[in-house]
Amino acid sequence: MTAAANPILEIDQVTLAFGGVKALNGVSFEVAPGSITSVIGPNGAGKTSLFNTISGFYRPTAGHIRFLGEDITQRPAPQRAKLGLARSFQNIALFRGMTVLDNIKLGRHCHLHTGVLDALFYYGKARREEVRLRADIEERIIDFLEIDHIRNAPVAALSYGLQKRVEMARALAMQPKVLMLDEPVAGMNREETEDMARFILDVREEWGVTILMVEHDMGMVMDISDHVVVLNFGEVIADGTPAAVQGNPEVIRAYLGSGDVEELRRKLHGEVEA
């Protein structure tokens, strides 16, 4: 396991079992503050199960998850979100009948202070908080992600690429310390992928947010990641810099078995589509 200095997130011997099937088996790695860490692996390797466990949707069978030095293994998902763990989803999970702005505003719910009655009558404290929330989202998030032109459009009317960007905006509205992105460029064309990669880098550089990402686009992973963790059958088989992972024989065997090794080397270097 590659050790990070004062890690912001620690995954320590995490095991997740469904009946007799282990989706994760003793997974350990650390995420350094301000880094971009990518989790890769063949289909069925356990990547989304890992994300669901870190974010609190699944409770691990064994092991520990530490965030900012605190053990959060038993904390429910809403508490983890309030602490600063935000995520997007592999399958878009937006409210399609609502506008872009309203979807993004929902991301801030864990930090709001008004009660049900205040919100129901929408006066005083609730109104002031909503005005501040809307201004912050429009100035910081909508402008940042270049979606001002669609902020009042219903999500259902947007292209797939724009919906993925709105989902990222909603996660940013949660004011994360660690932003977890589950396949942020899946299904995108090359131009959309390049735009998303640029936004991810900017979130890290301009907002100081640590990125933990699951992604199949090897070109993007190797271009922007500081640290790569490779899963196969629920276990970590490689963990290190992109350069180290690209040449790891176990990674090559996991992806291709006895297939064309040179093809995978090109894939891991982003020379062909993953």
C-alpha positions in Angstrom: 0.0 0.0 0.0 1.3 3.5 -0.9 1.3 5.6 2.3 0.2 9.2 2.1 1.5 11.9 4.5 -1.4 12.8 6.8 -4.0 11.2 4.6 -7.4 12.9 4.4 -9.1 9.5 3.7 -7.9 6.0 4.9 -9.4 2.7 3.7 -8.1 0.1 6.1 -8.7 -3.6 5.4 -12.2 -3.0 4.3 -14.2 -6.2 3.5 -17.8 -6.2 2.1 -19.7 -9.5 1.8 -23.1 -10.3 0.4 -23.9 -13.7 1.8 -21.0 -15.8 0.8 -19.8 -13.5 -1.9 -17.0 -10.9 -1.1 -17.4 -7.8 -3.2 -14.4 -6.3 -1.3 -11.7 -8.3 0.4 -9.2 -6.5 2.7 -9.0 -3.3 0.6 -6.5 -0.8 1.9 -5.2 2.5 0.5 -4.8 6.1 1.5 -5.8 9.4 -0.2 -3.5 12.4 0.2 -5.0 15.8 0.7 -5.3 17.8 -2.5 -4.6 14.8 -4.7 -6.5 13.1 -7.6 -6.7 9.4 -6.8 -8.3 7.1 -9.4 -9.7 3.6 -8.8 -9.6 1.4 -11.8 -10.2 -2.2 -12.6 -12.1 -4.6 -14.9 -15.9 -4.8 -14.8 -17.1 -6.4 -11.6 -13.8 -5.6 -9.8 -15.7 -3.9 -6.9 -15.2 -0.2 -7.7 -18.7 1.0 -7.2 -19.1 -1.3 -4.1 -16.1 0.5 -2.7 -17.6 3.9 -3.4 -20.9 2.9 -1.8 -19.0 1.7 1.2 -17.0 4.9 1.6 -20.0 7.1 1.2 -22.1 5.1 3.7 -24.6 3.4 1.4 -23.1 0.0 2.4 -21.8 -1.0 5.8 -18.5 -3.0 5.6 -18.4 -6.5 7.0 -14.9 -5.7 8.4 -12.3 -3.0 8.4 -12.3 0.8 9.0 -12.8 4.0 7.0 -11.2 7.1 8.5 -11.9 10.6 7.2 -9.9 13.6 8.6 -8.5 11.2 11.2 -11.9 10.2 12.5 -13.3 6.7 12.2 -16.6 7.1 10.2 -17.2 3.3 9.6 -20.4 3.3 11.5 -21.6 6.8 10.6 -24.7 7.0 8.2 -24.4 8.6 4.8 -26.0 11.9 5.7 -23.5 12.5 8.5 -20.6 11.6 6.1 -21.9 14.2 3.6 -22.1 16.8 6.3 -18.5 16.1 7.3 -17.4 16.8 3.7 -17.7 13.5 1.6 -19.7 14.3 -1.5 -20.3 12.0 -4.5 -21.7 11.7 -8.0 -23.3 8.5 -9.3 -22.4 6.2 -12.2 -26.1 6.4 -13.3 -27.3 9.9 -13.3 -29.4 10.5 -10.2 -30.9 13.9 -10.9 -34.6 15.0 -10.6 -35.4 15.2 -14.3 -38.5 17.4 -13.9 -36.7 20.0 -11.9 -34.5 22.8 -13.2 -30.7 22.7 -13.1 -30.6 25.4 -10.4 -33.1 23.5 -8.2 -31.2 20.3 -8.6 -28.0 22.0 -7.5 -29.6 23.7 -4.6 -30.6 20.2 -3.2 -26.9 19.5 -2.7 -26.7 22.0 0.1 -29.5 20.5 2.2 -27.2 19.0 4.7 -25.8 22.4 5.6 -29.1 24.3 5.9 -30.2 25.6 9.3 -33.9 26.4 8.8 -36.5 24.0 10.1 -39.6 22.6 8.4 -41.9 25.3 9.6 -39.6 28.1 8.5 -39.3 26.5 5.0 -43.1 25.9 4.9 -44.0 29.5 5.4 -40.8 30.8 3.6 -40.3 34.0 5.6 -37.5 35.5 7.7 -34.6 33.1 8.3 -35.7 30.7 5.6 -36.0 33.4 2.9 -32.6 34.9 3.8 -30.9 31.6 3.8 -32.4 30.6 0.4 -31.3 34.0 -1.1 -27.7 33.4 0.1 -27.7 29.9 -1.1 -28.9 30.8 -4.6 -26.3 33.6 -4.9 -23.5 31.4 -3.8 -24.5 28.6 -6.3 -24.9 31.0 -9.2 -21.6 32.9 -8.5 -19.4 30.0 -7.5 -20.7 26.8 -9.1 -22.8 27.6 -12.1 -20.3 30.1 -13.5 -17.4 27.8 -12.6 -18.9 24.9 -14.6 -20.0 27.1 -17.4 -23.7 26.2 -17.2 -25.2 29.6 -16.8 -27.1 29.3 -20.0 -29.1 26.2 -18.8 -29.6 27.1 -15.1 -33.4 27.4 -15.5 -33.8 24.5 -18.0 -35.4 21.3 -16.8 -32.8 18.5 -16.5 -34.8 16.2 -18.8 -34.2 18.6 -21.7 -30.4 18.5 -21.4 -27.8 16.3 -23.2 -26.2 13.5 -21.4 -22.9 15.4 -21.1 -24.6 18.4 -19.5 -26.5 16.2 -17.1 -23.2 14.7 -15.9 -21.9 18.3 -15.3 -25.1 19.2 -13.4 -24.6 16.1 -11.2 -21.0 17.3 -10.5 -22.4 20.8 -9.6 -24.8 19.3 -7.1 -22.0 17.4 -5.4 -19.9 20.7 -5.3 -22.9 22.4 -3.6 -22.3 20.0 -0.7 -19.1 21.9 0.0 -17.0 18.8 -0.1 -13.5 18.2 1.2 -13.4 15.0 -0.8 -15.3 14.8 -4.1 -16.1 11.3 -5.1 -16.8 10.9 -8.9 -18.2 7.6 -10.1 -17.3 7.4 -13.8 -17.6 11.1 -14.5 -16.9 10.8 -18.3 -18.7 7.5 -19.0 -20.6 7.8 -22.3 -19.1 11.2 -23.2 -17.5 12.1 -26.5 -13.9 13.3 -26.7 -14.8 17.0 -26.4 -17.0 16.4 -23.4 -14.4 14.3 -21.8 -11.7 17.0 -22.2 -14.1 19.6 -20.7 -14.8 17.3 -17.7 -11.1 16.6 -17.1 -10.4 20.3 -17.1 -13.2 21.0 -14.5 -11.8 18.2 -12.3 -8.4 19.7 -12.4 -9.8 23.2 -11.7 -11.8 21.9 -8.7 -8.6 20.5 -7.2 -6.5 23.6 -8.1 -9.0 26.5 -7.4 -11.1 24.9 -4.7 -8.5 22.8 -2.9 -10.8 19.8 -3.0 -9.4 16.3 -3.0 -10.7 14.0 -5.8 -11.4 10.3 -5.6 -12.5 9.0 -8.9 -13.7 5.7 -10.5 -13.2 5.8 -14.2 -12.7 3.5 -17.3 -11.2 6.1 -19.6 -7.5 5.2 -19.2 -6.3 8.2 -21.2 -7.9 10.6 -18.8 -6.9 8.6 -15.7 -3.3 8.5 -16.6 -3.2 12.1 -17.6 -4.7 13.7 -14.5 -4.2 11.3 -11.6 -1.5 11.6 -9.0 -2.3 8.1 -7.6 -4.0 5.0 -9.1 -5.5 2.1 -7.2 -6.3 -1.1 -9.2 -9.0 -3.5 -8.0 -9.6 -7.0 -9.3 -12.1 -9.4 -7.8 -12.5 -7.0 -4.8 -8.8 -6.9 -3.9 -6.1 -4.3 -4.5 -3.6 -5.7 -7.0 -1.6 -2.5 -7.6 -1.3 0.9 -5.9 1.0 3.8 -7.0 1.7 6.4 -9.5 0.2 6.2 -13.0 3.7 5.3 -14.4 4.1 2.4 -12.0 0.6 1.0 -12.6 1.0 1.2 -16.4 3.8 -1.4 -16.4 2.6 -3.6 -13.6 2.3 -7.2 -14.8 -0.6 -8.1 -12.5 -2.6 -5.2 -13.9 -2.0 -6.4 -17.4 -3.0 -10.0 -16.5 -6.2 -8.7 -14.8 -7.3 -6.8 -17.8 -6.3 -9.2 -20.5 -5.5 -12.6 -19.0 -3.5 -14.3 -21.8 -4.5 -11.7 -24.4 -2.5 -9.1 -26.2 -0.2 -7.4 -23.6 1.0 -4.7 -26.0 -2.7 -3.7 -26.7 -3.3 -3.2 -23.0 0.0 -1.2 -22.6 -1.3 1.1 -25.3 -4.7 1.3 -23.6 -3.2 2.1 -20.2 -1.2 4.9 -21.8 -4.4 6.3 -23.4 -3.3 5.5 -26.9 -6.5 3.6 -27.7 -10.0 3.7 -26.2 -10.5 1.8 -23.0 
